Amino acid sequence: MQAWITLAVAGLLEIVWAIGLKYADGFTKPLASAVTIAAMIASMWLLAQAARTLPIGTAYAVWTGIGAVGAALLGIMLFSESANAIRLGCIGLIVAGIVGLKVTSPS
């Protein structure tokens, strides 16, 4: 259970750094760049810790899935990106994949 919590936090930090890339503006803004880089390092480190226990395919897929879903949803909310039905449906499929990997994982 601890590995899954660690992986979830790693995924949340992936969202932070993905959105941070937009605010860092090509790493030209020092504060946003520093937050983004710190979130990248912490996210990767936590992913590595979770992968010590969880299968790497599952851990990596869940990590990227959390990041993709979070970045897509925040892109809609913060940057007025498209929220059409097909896009939202695809985001839902990613969520279903994350849940499926969790439910079928041996760890």
DSSP file (Angstrom, degrees, kcal/mol; ACC not computed):
  #  RESIDUE AA STRUCTURE BP1 BP2  ACC     N-H-->O    O-->H-N    N-H-->O    O-->H-N    TCO  KAPPA ALPHA  PHI   PSI    X-CA   Y-CA   Z-CA
    1    1 A M     >        0   0    0      0, 0.0     4,-1.9     0, 0.0     5,-0.2   0.000 360.0 360.0 360.0 -38.0    0.0    0.0    0.0
    2    2 A Q  H  >  +     0   0    0      1,-0.2     4,-2.6     2,-0.2     5,-0.2   0.887 360.0  54.6 -60.8 -39.2    2.9    2.4    0.8
    3    3 A A  H  > S+     0   0    0      1,-0.2     4,-2.5     2,-0.2    -1,-0.2   0.877 107.1  50.7 -63.4 -37.2    4.3    2.0   -2.7
    4    4 A W  H  > S+     0   0    0      2,-0.2     4,-2.3     1,-0.2    -1,-0.2   0.881 110.4  48.6 -68.5 -37.8    0.9    3.0   -4.2
    5    5 A I  H  X S+     0   0    0     -4,-1.9     4,-2.3     2,-0.2    -2,-0.2   0.927 112.3  49.0 -65.5 -44.4    0.8    6.1   -2.0
    6    6 A T  H  X S+     0   0    0     -4,-2.6     4,-2.3     1,-0.2    -2,-0.2   0.916 111.8  49.5 -59.3 -43.9    4.3    7.0   -3.0
    7    7 A L  H  X S+     0   0    0     -4,-2.5     4,-2.3     2,-0.2    -1,-0.2   0.887 108.8  52.4 -64.5 -39.3    3.4    6.4   -6.7
    8    8 A A  H  X S+     0   0    0     -4,-2.3     4,-2.3     2,-0.2    -1,-0.2   0.914 110.3  47.7 -63.1 -42.6    0.3    8.6   -6.3
    9    9 A V  H  X S+     0   0    0     -4,-2.3     4,-2.4     2,-0.2    -2,-0.2   0.904 110.3  52.8 -64.9 -40.2    2.4   11.5   -4.9
   10   10 A A  H  X S+     0   0    0     -4,-2.3     4,-1.6     1,-0.2    -2,-0.2   0.906 109.5  49.7 -59.9 -41.5    4.9   11.0   -7.7
   11   11 A G  H  X S+     0   0    0     -4,-2.3     4,-1.7     2,-0.2    -2,-0.2   0.887 108.8  51.3 -64.8 -40.3    2.1   11.3  -10.2
   12   12 A L  H  X S+     0   0    0     -4,-2.3     4,-1.8     1,-0.2    -2,-0.2   0.894 109.5  50.5 -64.3 -39.1    0.8   14.5   -8.5
   13   13 A L  H  X S+     0   0    0     -4,-2.4     4,-2.4     1,-0.2    -1,-0.2   0.813 104.3  58.6 -68.6 -28.6    4.3   16.0   -8.7
   14   14 A E  H  X S+     0   0    0     -4,-1.6     4,-2.4     2,-0.2    -1,-0.2   0.898 104.7  50.8 -64.6 -38.5    4.4   15.0  -12.4
   15   15 A I  H  X S+     0   0    0     -4,-1.7     4,-2.6     2,-0.2     5,-0.3   0.926 108.4  53.1 -61.3 -44.0    1.3   17.2  -12.9
   16   16 A V  H  X S+     0   0    0     -4,-1.8     4,-2.4     1,-0.2    -2,-0.2   0.931 112.9  42.2 -58.1 -47.6    3.1   20.0  -11.0
   17   17 A W  H  X S+     0   0    0     -4,-2.4     4,-1.5     2,-0.2    -1,-0.2   0.848 111.9  54.2 -74.2 -30.2    6.1   19.9  -13.3
   18   18 A A  H  X S+     0   0    0     -4,-2.4     4,-0.7     2,-0.2     3,-0.2   0.944 115.5  39.1 -65.2 -45.7    4.0   19.4  -16.5
   19   19 A I  H >X S+     0   0    0     -4,-2.6     4,-1.5     1,-0.2     3,-0.8   0.869 110.4  61.9 -69.6 -35.7    2.0   22.6  -15.7
   20   20 A G  H 3X S+     0   0    0     -4,-2.4     4,-2.8    -5,-0.3    -1,-0.2   0.826  92.6  65.0 -58.9 -32.1    5.2   24.2  -14.4
   21   21 A L  H 3X>S+     0   0    0     -4,-1.5     5,-0.8     1,-0.2     4,-0.7   0.887 102.0  49.1 -58.4 -37.7    6.7   23.9  -17.9
   22   22 A K  H X<5S+     0   0    0     -3,-0.8     3,-0.6    -4,-0.7    -1,-0.2   0.934 115.1  43.0 -66.2 -45.8    4.0   26.3  -19.2
   23   23 A Y  H 3<5S+     0   0    0     -4,-1.5    -2,-0.2     1,-0.2    -1,-0.2   0.796 106.3  61.4 -72.3 -27.9    4.7   28.8  -16.5
   24   24 A A  H 3X>S-     0   0    0     -4,-2.8     4,-2.0     8,-0.3     5,-1.6   0.687  94.3-147.9 -72.9 -16.9    8.4   28.5  -16.7
   25   25 A D  T <<5S-     0   0    0     -4,-0.7     3,-0.5    -3,-0.6    -3,-0.1   0.938  74.6 -32.2  51.4  59.9    8.1   29.7  -20.3
   26   26 A G  T  4<S-     0   0    0     -5,-0.8    -1,-0.2     1,-0.2    -4,-0.1   0.806 113.6 -64.2  69.7  28.5   11.0   27.8  -21.8
   27   27 A F  T  45S+     0   0    0     -6,-0.3    -1,-0.2     2,-0.1    -2,-0.2   0.819 108.6 121.9  60.9  34.4   12.9   28.0  -18.4
   28   28 A T  T  <5 +     0   0    0     -4,-2.0    -3,-0.2    -3,-0.5    -2,-0.1   0.528  56.7  72.1 -98.3  -9.2   13.1   31.8  -18.8
   29   29 A K  S  ><S-     0   0    0     -5,-1.6     4,-2.7     1,-0.2     5,-0.2  -0.925  72.5-154.5-110.1 112.4   11.3   32.5  -15.5
   30   30 A P  H  > S+     0   0    0      0, 0.0     4,-2.6     0, 0.0     5,-0.2   0.875  87.5  43.8 -57.8 -47.8   13.6   31.6  -12.5
   31   31 A L  H  > S+     0   0    0      2,-0.2     4,-2.4     1,-0.2     5,-0.2   0.953 117.9  44.0 -66.4 -48.6   11.0   30.9   -9.8
   32   32 A A  H  > S+     0   0    0      1,-0.2     4,-2.3     2,-0.2    -8,-0.3   0.883 114.5  51.8 -62.6 -37.6    8.7   28.8  -12.1
   33   33 A S  H  X S+     0   0    0     -4,-2.7     4,-2.7     2,-0.2     5,-0.2   0.915 109.4  49.1 -64.3 -43.4   11.7   27.0  -13.5
   34   34 A A  H  X S+     0   0    0     -4,-2.6     4,-2.5    -5,-0.2    -2,-0.2   0.917 112.5  47.3 -64.0 -43.9   13.0   26.2  -10.0
   35   35 A V  H  X S+     0   0    0     -4,-2.4     4,-2.5     2,-0.2    -1,-0.2   0.920 113.3  49.6 -62.9 -43.2    9.7   24.8   -8.9
   36   36 A T  H  X S+     0   0    0     -4,-2.3     4,-2.3    -5,-0.2    -2,-0.2   0.932 112.7  45.4 -62.0 -47.9    9.4   22.8  -12.1
   37   37 A I  H  X S+     0   0    0     -4,-2.7     4,-2.4     2,-0.2    -1,-0.2   0.899 112.8  50.7 -65.6 -40.7   12.8   21.3  -11.8
   38   38 A A  H  X S+     0   0    0     -4,-2.5     4,-2.6    -5,-0.2     5,-0.2   0.913 111.0  48.8 -62.9 -42.0   12.3   20.5   -8.1
   39   39 A A  H  X S+     0   0    0     -4,-2.5     4,-2.6     2,-0.2    -2,-0.2   0.881 109.9  52.9 -65.5 -37.6    9.0   18.8   -8.9
   40   40 A M  H  X S+     0   0    0     -4,-2.3     4,-2.5     2,-0.2     5,-0.2   0.950 112.0  44.4 -60.3 -49.3   10.7   16.8  -11.7
   41   41 A I  H  X S+     0   0    0     -4,-2.4     4,-2.4     1,-0.2    -2,-0.2   0.935 116.2  45.8 -63.0 -47.7   13.4   15.5   -9.5
   42   42 A A  H  X S+     0   0    0     -4,-2.6     4,-2.6     2,-0.2     5,-0.2   0.904 112.9  50.9 -63.5 -41.4   11.0   14.7   -6.6
   43   43 A S  H  X S+     0   0    0     -4,-2.6     4,-2.4    -5,-0.2    -2,-0.2   0.931 112.4  45.6 -62.6 -46.6    8.6   13.0   -9.0
   44   44 A M  H  X S+     0   0    0     -4,-2.5     4,-2.5    -5,-0.2    -1,-0.2   0.906 112.6  51.0 -63.5 -41.9   11.3   10.8  -10.5
   45   45 A W  H  X S+     0   0    0     -4,-2.4     4,-2.0    -5,-0.2    -2,-0.2   0.928 111.9  46.5 -62.7 -45.2   12.8    9.9   -7.2
   46   46 A L  H  X S+     0   0    0     -4,-2.6     4,-2.6     2,-0.2    -1,-0.2   0.889 110.4  53.2 -65.9 -38.3    9.4    8.9   -5.8
   47   47 A L  H  X S+     0   0    0     -4,-2.4     4,-2.4     1,-0.2    -1,-0.2   0.930 108.7  50.5 -58.8 -44.7    8.6    6.9   -9.0
   48   48 A A  H  < S+     0   0    0     -4,-2.5     4,-0.5     1,-0.2    -2,-0.2   0.883 110.2  49.8 -61.5 -38.9   11.9    5.0   -8.4
   49   49 A Q  H >< S+     0   0    0     -4,-2.0     3,-1.0     1,-0.2     4,-0.4   0.927 111.7  47.2 -65.9 -44.1   11.0    4.3   -4.8
   50   50 A A  H >X S+     0   0    0     -4,-2.6     4,-2.8     1,-0.2     3,-1.5   0.869 105.7  60.3 -64.2 -36.0    7.6    2.9   -5.8
   51   51 A A  T 3< S+     0   0    0     -4,-2.4    -1,-0.2     1,-0.3    -2,-0.2   0.612  87.7  73.9 -70.7 -11.1    9.2    0.8   -8.6
   52   52 A R  T <4 S+     0   0    0     -3,-1.0    -1,-0.3    -4,-0.5    -2,-0.2   0.815 116.7  18.6 -66.8 -28.6   11.3   -1.0   -6.0
   53   53 A T  T <4 S+     0   0    0     -3,-1.5    -2,-0.2    -4,-0.4    -3,-0.1   0.781 118.7  64.6-108.7 -43.7    8.1   -2.8   -5.0
   54   54 A L  S  < S-     0   0    0     -4,-2.8     2,-0.1     1,-0.1    51,-0.0  -0.490  95.8 -92.4 -85.1 152.7    5.6   -2.4   -7.9
   55   55 A P     >  -     0   0    0      0, 0.0     4,-2.9     0, 0.0     5,-0.2  -0.418  35.9-127.9 -59.4 138.4    6.2   -3.9  -11.4
   56   56 A I  H  > S+     0   0    0      1,-0.2     4,-2.9     2,-0.2     5,-0.3   0.871 106.6  54.1 -62.5 -38.3    7.9   -1.2  -13.5
   57   57 A G  H  > S+     0   0    0      2,-0.2     4,-1.9     1,-0.2    -1,-0.2   0.915 113.9  42.0 -61.6 -42.2    5.4   -1.4  -16.3
   58   58 A T  H  > S+     0   0    0      2,-0.2     4,-2.6     1,-0.2     5,-0.3   0.940 115.9  48.4 -68.6 -48.3    2.6   -0.8  -13.9
   59   59 A A  H  X S+     0   0    0     -4,-2.9     4,-2.5     1,-0.2    -2,-0.2   0.929 114.8  44.8 -60.4 -46.6    4.4    1.9  -12.0
   60   60 A Y  H  X S+     0   0    0     -4,-2.9     4,-2.7    -5,-0.2     5,-0.3   0.915 114.1  48.9 -66.3 -42.7    5.4    3.8  -15.1
   61   61 A A  H  X S+     0   0    0     -4,-1.9     4,-2.2    -5,-0.3    -1,-0.2   0.908 114.2  45.4 -64.5 -41.7    2.0    3.5  -16.8
   62   62 A V  H  X S+     0   0    0     -4,-2.6     4,-2.9     2,-0.2     5,-0.2   0.923 113.0  51.3 -67.0 -43.4    0.2    4.7  -13.7
   63   63 A W  H  X S+     0   0    0     -4,-2.5     4,-2.1    -5,-0.3    -2,-0.2   0.941 114.6  41.7 -58.5 -50.1    2.7    7.5  -13.1
   64   64 A T  H  X S+     0   0    0     -4,-2.7     4,-2.9     1,-0.2    -1,-0.2   0.862 113.5  54.6 -68.0 -34.0    2.3    8.8  -16.7
   65   65 A G  H  X S+     0   0    0     -4,-2.2     4,-2.8    -5,-0.3     5,-0.3   0.931 108.3  47.4 -64.4 -45.3   -1.4    8.3  -16.6
   66   66 A I  H  X S+     0   0    0     -4,-2.9     4,-2.6     1,-0.2     5,-0.2   0.933 115.3  47.1 -60.1 -44.9   -1.8   10.4  -13.5
   67   67 A G  H  X S+     0   0    0     -4,-2.1     4,-2.7    -5,-0.2     5,-0.2   0.911 113.1  47.9 -63.2 -43.1    0.4   13.1  -15.0
   68   68 A A  H  X S+     0   0    0     -4,-2.9     4,-2.4     2,-0.2     5,-0.2   0.931 114.8  44.4 -65.6 -46.3   -1.5   13.0  -18.4
   69   69 A V  H  X S+     0   0    0     -4,-2.8     4,-2.7     2,-0.2     5,-0.2   0.939 116.8  45.9 -63.9 -47.2   -4.9   13.2  -16.8
   70   70 A G  H  X S+     0   0    0     -4,-2.6     4,-2.7    -5,-0.3     5,-0.2   0.916 114.3  47.3 -63.4 -43.6   -4.0   15.9  -14.4
   71   71 A A  H  X S+     0   0    0     -4,-2.7     4,-2.2    -5,-0.2    -1,-0.2   0.899 113.3  49.0 -65.6 -40.0   -2.2   18.0  -17.0
   72   72 A A  H  X S+     0   0    0     -4,-2.4     4,-1.7    -5,-0.2    -2,-0.2   0.929 113.8  45.2 -65.2 -44.8   -5.1   17.6  -19.4
   73   73 A L  H  X S+     0   0    0     -4,-2.7     4,-2.2     1,-0.2    -2,-0.2   0.916 115.5  46.2 -67.1 -42.1   -7.7   18.6  -16.8
   74   74 A L  H  X>S+     0   0    0     -4,-2.7     4,-3.6    -5,-0.2     5,-0.6   0.847 107.8  58.1 -69.0 -31.6   -5.6   21.5  -15.6
   75   75 A G  H  X5S+     0   0    0     -4,-2.2     6,-1.8    -5,-0.2     4,-1.4   0.895 108.4  46.8 -60.8 -39.3   -5.0   22.6  -19.2
   76   76 A I  H  X5S+     0   0    0     -4,-1.7     4,-0.6     4,-0.2    -2,-0.2   0.930 119.7  38.9 -65.4 -45.9   -8.7   22.8  -19.6
   77   77 A M  H  <5S+     0   0    0     -4,-2.2    -2,-0.2     2,-0.1    -3,-0.2   0.888 128.2  28.3 -75.2 -40.5   -9.2   24.8  -16.4
   78   78 A L  H  <5S+     0   0    0     -4,-3.6    -3,-0.2    -5,-0.1    -2,-0.2   0.799 131.1  29.7 -94.3 -30.9   -6.1   27.1  -16.5
   79   79 A F  H  <<S-     0   0    0     -4,-1.4    -3,-0.2    -5,-0.6    -2,-0.1   0.241  99.2-116.5-119.8  12.5   -5.4   27.5  -20.2
   80   80 A S     <  +     0   0    0     -4,-0.6    -4,-0.2    -6,-0.2    -3,-0.1   0.827  52.5 169.9  56.4  35.7   -8.8   27.2  -21.8
   81   81 A E        -     0   0    0     -6,-1.8    -1,-0.1     1,-0.2    -2,-0.0  -0.346  46.4 -70.5 -72.1 161.7   -7.8   24.1  -23.7
   82   82 A S        -     0   0    0      1,-0.1    -1,-0.2    -2,-0.1    -6,-0.1  -0.175  41.1-175.7 -57.0 139.6  -10.5   22.1  -25.5
   83   83 A A        +     0   0    0     -3,-0.1    -1,-0.1    -7,-0.1    -2,-0.0  -0.192  27.9 152.5-126.1  39.2  -13.0   20.2  -23.3
   84   84 A N     >  -     0   0    0      1,-0.1     4,-2.5     4,-0.0     5,-0.2  -0.225  58.8-104.6 -70.8 165.0  -15.0   18.5  -26.1
   85   85 A A  H  > S+     0   0    0      1,-0.2     4,-2.5     2,-0.2     5,-0.2   0.858 118.3  52.1 -60.7 -39.4  -16.7   15.2  -25.5
   86   86 A I  H  > S+     0   0    0      2,-0.2     4,-2.3     1,-0.2    -1,-0.2   0.933 110.9  47.7 -65.1 -44.0  -14.2   13.1  -27.4
   87   87 A R  H  > S+     0   0    0      1,-0.2     4,-2.2     2,-0.2    -2,-0.2   0.935 113.6  47.1 -61.7 -46.4  -11.2   14.6  -25.5
   88   88 A L  H  X S+     0   0    0     -4,-2.5     4,-2.2     1,-0.2    -1,-0.2   0.875 110.7  53.3 -63.9 -36.7  -13.0   14.1  -22.1
   89   89 A G  H  X S+     0   0    0     -4,-2.5     4,-1.8    -5,-0.2    -1,-0.2   0.900 108.1  50.0 -63.4 -40.9  -13.9   10.5  -23.2
   90   90 A C  H  X S+     0   0    0     -4,-2.3     4,-1.8     2,-0.2    -2,-0.2   0.890 108.8  51.7 -65.3 -39.0  -10.2    9.8  -23.9
   91   91 A I  H  X S+     0   0    0     -4,-2.2     4,-2.1     1,-0.2    -1,-0.2   0.907 108.0  53.4 -61.6 -40.8   -9.2   11.2  -20.5
   92   92 A G  H  X S+     0   0    0     -4,-2.2     4,-2.4     1,-0.2    -2,-0.2   0.864 104.9  54.3 -61.2 -36.8  -11.8    8.8  -19.0
   93   93 A L  H  X S+     0   0    0     -4,-1.8     4,-2.1     2,-0.2    -1,-0.2   0.880 106.6  51.3 -65.5 -37.2  -10.2    5.9  -20.9
   94   94 A I  H  X S+     0   0    0     -4,-1.8     4,-2.4     2,-0.2    -2,-0.2   0.928 109.8  49.7 -64.1 -43.4   -6.8    6.8  -19.3
   95   95 A V  H  X S+     0   0    0     -4,-2.1     4,-2.6     1,-0.2    -2,-0.2   0.916 109.4  51.8 -60.3 -43.0   -8.4    6.9  -15.9
   96   96 A A  H  X S+     0   0    0     -4,-2.4     4,-2.6     1,-0.2    -1,-0.2   0.892 109.2  50.8 -61.1 -39.2  -10.0    3.4  -16.6
   97   97 A G  H  X S+     0   0    0     -4,-2.1     4,-2.4     2,-0.2    -1,-0.2   0.901 109.3  50.1 -64.2 -41.5   -6.6    2.1  -17.5
   98   98 A I  H  X S+     0   0    0     -4,-2.4     4,-2.1     2,-0.2    -2,-0.2   0.940 113.1  46.0 -61.8 -47.2   -5.0    3.4  -14.3
   99   99 A V  H  X S+     0   0    0     -4,-2.6     4,-2.8     1,-0.2     5,-0.2   0.915 111.8  52.4 -62.4 -42.9   -7.8    1.8  -12.2
  100  100 A G  H  X S+     0   0    0     -4,-2.6     4,-2.0     1,-0.2    -1,-0.2   0.897 109.0  49.2 -61.1 -41.1   -7.4   -1.4  -14.2
  101  101 A L  H  X S+     0   0    0     -4,-2.4     4,-0.6     2,-0.2    -1,-0.2   0.891 112.8  48.2 -64.7 -39.2   -3.7   -1.5  -13.6
  102  102 A K  H >< S+     0   0    0     -4,-2.1     3,-0.8     1,-0.2    -2,-0.2   0.937 112.5  47.7 -66.2 -45.7   -4.2   -0.9   -9.9
  103  103 A V  H 3< S+     0   0    0     -4,-2.8    -2,-0.2     1,-0.2    -1,-0.2   0.855 117.7  41.0 -66.2 -35.4   -6.9   -3.6   -9.6
  104  104 A T  H 3< S+     0   0    0     -4,-2.0    -1,-0.2    -5,-0.2    -2,-0.2   0.428  87.6 115.1 -94.9   1.9   -4.9   -6.2  -11.4
  105  105 A S    <<  -     0   0    0     -3,-0.8   -51,-0.0    -4,-0.6    -3,-0.0  -0.513  60.4-145.1 -75.7 137.1   -1.5   -5.5   -9.9
  106  106 A P              0   0    0      0, 0.0    -1,-0.1     0, 0.0    -4,-0.0   0.726 360.0 360.0 -71.6 -20.1    0.0   -8.2   -7.8
  107  107 A S              0   0    0   -106,-0.0  -103,-0.2   -52,-0.0  -104,-0.1   0.453 360.0 360.0 -94.1 360.0    1.6   -5.7   -5.4
